[in-house]
Amino acid sequence: SFLETPHFANLFMMMSQVGRGRRLLCVLGCHCGNSQVLQQGIQGQTTLRWFSRAASVSASSSPPSLETVLETYVVVKQGGDDYTKPSQYMLVPPEASADYHTAQDVPSKVGAIIGSRNMMFGARSFHDHLPLVKIGEPLVQAALQDSSSQGVQPQALASLAGLCEWVSACLRGEETSEALAELKAADTKAYGAVEAMATGVPRKGHSVVGVGTYRDGEEGWKTLANEFVLKHPSDEIQMYQQANCEVVGIEHLADTNPEYLQTAGGAMVRLFFI
C-alpha cells in the first residue's frame, strides 16, 4: 500500500517537522479517483527544520514587506518528481530559488504548503504580518497544478485552530452558538462530551478526556466545527476559498497531537476544489 512505500515515508518526514514526537492521524485523500479516506496513525521521532519557526527564519535580516513578497517572491518546489511523490512548495525571494533543490531548508521562505497526490495541507505563513489569505495564492496554484494533473478530485485539509477556545467562549455565554444550544436541549451526553473536549476538563465521573469522550462528542463537535468555519474562517480556509475551494466536511480526530487536541479537538476541515 501507499503507507508502506518510501513516498509515504518522505511525506511523514515533512509532516514530522511540525514538532518532536507529535502523533499525527493523517487524513489523506486516496488516489483511487473518489472521496475515500485513508487514515493512518504515525508517531514522529525526528524534528526537521522545514516546518519550524526557529530563529533560522530570516534571523539576520528584517522580514520582507507584503508588497515585496507579492511583487517579487516566487514559488519553488522540493521533492515530488512525479505525481506519486510528496512535495513541498515554498514562497521564496528570487535569489534563494537557485539552491532550493539541494538545501534541506530555505530560511528565507515566507510561506509553504505540502502536496501529496491529489491532496494539499499544512499551509503556513512564517511571519504574522504576511497572512496566508494575502500571500498563499501562488502556493495553492502551484500545488493545484500538480494535484489535478491525474484527473482526480483535488482536495485540501485546513486547520481549525481556535475551535476549542470559541466553544469554551460559547459555554461561558461570551459567544453564541445555535448548534451548542440545540445540542444541550437534545443530547445531554453529547453536550457534556463537547464541553470536556473544549475545556479539557473531564466529564463528571471520568478521570480523563479520553477516547469515550471524543466518541460521544464526535457528531456534536463536527456540527460546532461547521458553525465555527462559517463564523470565524481562518486565513488558511479563506486562502483556499479564494481559489474556488468549497468546504465539504469535517474530519474528526484528523490530528491527535496533544497540542492540537487542545486547540481544535483534533478536527480539521476538508475542502474540494470546484
Beta strands, then each sheet from edge to edge (+ up, - down):
strand 1: 23-29
strand 2: 37-43
strand 3: 74-79
strand 4: 87-92
strand 5: 111-116
strand 6: 119-125
strand 7: 155-159
strand 8: 245-251
strand 9: 268-273
sheet 1: 1+ 2-
sheet 2: 3+ 4- 5+ 6- 7- 9+ 8-
end
